[in-house]
Amino acid sequence: MNIEVPMDWRVAVEKIKPPGPSYADNIPDEMPEFENYQNILDNDTTLKYIDIKRDKTEKMIESAEYLIDKIKECKEQLQLAEDKRKVISANAELIHGECDSQLAAEQRLDIFVRSIDSILHYFDDLEKITVDFKSPIFSVLSPDFQNNLKIIENGIRFFEVNPKFKDSRNYYLKYQSNQQKVTDLIKDFMSTTFNRISYLILLNKRDEAQYKNDIYVKFITDTNRIRRLYTMCEKTPNFLDILSIYKDTRIKLLTPILSVPICEISNLRSRAMEILNYCLKEHELCKNFFNFDAHPSYGKCFADLVSNIGQLFYQSCISTLLRVTDVKELSNACIVLSGQMLQDEISRTPIGSEKLRKYFSTLLSDAQERLLFRVELSSQEATSDPQNASLKTIDLLSLLYYALPPETFGEVACQLLTNCLQTIINESKKFKEDPIESDAYLLGHLLILRDQLGNFDSKFVGTTQSIDFEPVTEYLSRLLRFDSTAYQLKGEKGLLYSVANLTRVVSSTIDARKDLESQTSLTFKSLTSNATQMLVQPLVNLIARKGKEKSQILSAIEGVKTIVSEHFKTSIASKITAHIEKKDHLQAVLEILKAELIKVLNEFIQFVGEVDEETKLQLDSLVKLFNDLSL
């Protein structure tokens, strides 16, 4: 163990000087041997006062021993001091810990006292504000009103988070009761203020222009006070009810203007733009009373106001809409309501645009439903007039194209086109004694439809449902065959399963445009085939009789020429041109007819084989006759 020797000890040790040298005078040369040399020396009195001189080494050894003894004493003293220091340190730590404990206890006590002081006012303030609210002259205009409202809010918040205090529930309910009184006072003040303003504005209701100006100019009174009251009661649970007073007042003032039904459905666009304009004005007015960024209820209140304005728009238009019977007017109304321009204007409404859009969409849905109903009636009228069924159907499709969504238009158009096709097909059957005129009539209307439908970039696809009676017939056949499975109660072919699946509703897709193309192609073929059959009947008959004599061939050729010259214009061309007007359509019919005639003539030439020059000239003249045909 390293012990540091104090400086003053070092100085004392250095000052110690050993005694001077002493030598014995009468020391014999040879010393006898003694039994105990030390005892002899001790007992020799002559030597007691002899000054023995020691050499330097002995002196240093003696000094070292002396220093060692002193150092040991210092070490013992230092160890004793260290032990005492440890005891003192331990006691000091105990004292320090006790002091810290006392300080902590004092701090806790101080915090407890301060916390008690900080919550005592929640109990004391309740009595004060209760006295204020019992006063008949206390109102929202009183100087202490705002302070009392803050006290109530803080008290409610305190007892909500500290329910373990004694009678905390009772104090909480008392604070809530006072808060309800505050709400009632504010609502009464708001109602009185807005009713007074509304009364003054409604006095000039007869002057429409002045009234429209007053509902905005005169309404902005006591703005700061009302805005301040709204700010004060933002944290109250009935804040939205307080805001609804403003909303109800605005609707009360706007109703005389916006609830007037439109005179004609053509005024729908102007009324819609008027509604959107008022929504923007209401937003600008609301900013004088509401701080939209401070509380979400402001935005909700304005959204409800916009929703009520949208309801007024719907109510002012629906009655007129339901009285409209003209398909064109209903179509225009649908186009206005679904137009992108109107949708963009609705989106400009800062708050509540989706609620406003809901009423526009509802009115659009009602208008489309009304339109479909009137279109169905118009379709029935069109089918009752087969001569104009095609044109009327095209007119209806033109009106519906922009008024309905693509899917709805496709289904409705498919139904209209299917009905129209069936109508003109049925009408063409009235000419059953004259197949050429029947086909010409049908083809003329089909070509009109096909040309006009080219202007519609939409699918004419719909669905139809039919009842499949196959399960019925299959079950009855098993009964008639006395099949044992038909009499079982359960099982895949049992009685219960068969009864539950006697009939099946089968849905199928109809493409009216494809049906039209198919019907047009068939009618083209039928018309040209019938006309060809009529014109070359002598050739066909000769082929059937297998006659190859020259006289028979020349007679058949002459018969064809006679029929063409006498009956083509009167019996074929006149009927075709009576029902088909467009030149390109007539040219298409004529080209197909010529091709059919040449085809039959080639078959006839192939049938008769080699002929003489005269017969060949007659056949060439017949070819020329066919090529010279015109409608």
Buried (B, 14 or more C-beta within 10 A) or exposed (E): EEEEBEEEBEEEBEEEEEEEEEEEEEEEEEEEEEEEEEEEEEEEEEBEEBEEEBEEEEBEEEBEEEBEEBBEEBEEEBEEEEEEEEEEEEEEEEEEEEEEEEEEEEEEEEEEEEEEEEBEBBEEBBEEBBEBBEEEEBEBEBEEBBEBBEBBBBBBEBBEEEEEBEEBEEBBEBBBEBBBBBBEBBBEBBBEBBEEBBEEBBEBBEEEEEBBEBBBEEBEEBEEEBBEBBBBBBBBEBBBEBBBBBBBBBBBBBBBBBEEBBEEBBBBBEBBEBBBEBBEBBBEBBBEBBEBEEBEBBBBBBBBBBBBBBBBBBBBBBEBBEEBEEBBBBBBBBBBBBBEEBBEBBEEBBBBBBBBBBBBBBBBEBBBEBBBEBBBEBBEEBBEEBEEBBBBBBBBBBBBBEBBEEEEBBBBBBBBBBBBBEBBBEBBEEBEEBBBBBBBBBBBBBBBBBEBBEEBEBBBBBEEEEEEEEBBEBBBEBEEEEEEBBEBEEEEBBBEBBEEBEEEEEEEEBBBBEBBBEBBEBBBEBBBBBBBBBBBBBBBEBBEEEBEEEEBBBBBBEBBBEBBEEEBBEBBBEBBBEBBEEEEBBEBBBEBBBEBBBEBBEEBBEBBEEBEEEBEEBBEEBBEBBEEBEB
